[in-house]
Amino acid sequence: MAALTAPEATDRTFEQVAEQGGSLDDLNAQFAALDQDSTGSLDGARDEATMLLHEEPQRVRDDLEAVRARAADR
């Protein structure tokens, strides 16, 4: 939940995994250490290339377009 309000987490894609043990004290430092996602990209900084956009199902392309439109309105 801290990623929702931490400026250091902006434009950074990460996977959160539950582990045993205590919580981290400084999440901002953890977020800041991540690679920043490319501006305007729907992929995370280290996402591997997978399916080409034109090969995605139409419903997926429609969803991506809706996300891009909302981002452009910001």
GIJOMO-V69352 format. One record per pair of residues at least 12 apart in sequence whose ideal C-beta (glycine too) atoms are under 10 Angstrom apart, sorted by the first residue. I is the first residue (numbers start at 1). J is the second residue. Records with the same first field share a line. If there is no record, write none. Layout:
I=J, J
//
This chain:
1=16, 27
2=23, 24, 27, 28, 30, 31
3=16, 27, 28, 30, 31
6=27, 28, 30, 31, 32
7=28, 31, 32
8=26, 27, 28, 29, 30, 31, 32, 33, 34
9=27, 28, 30, 31, 32, 34
10=31, 36, 37
11=34, 35, 36, 37, 38, 39, 41, 44, 45
12=30, 31, 32, 33, 34, 35, 36, 37, 44, 45
13=34, 35, 36, 37, 41, 42, 43, 44, 45, 46, 47
14=30, 31, 34, 35, 44, 45, 46
15=44
34=46
40=68, 71, 72
42=63, 64, 67, 68, 71
//
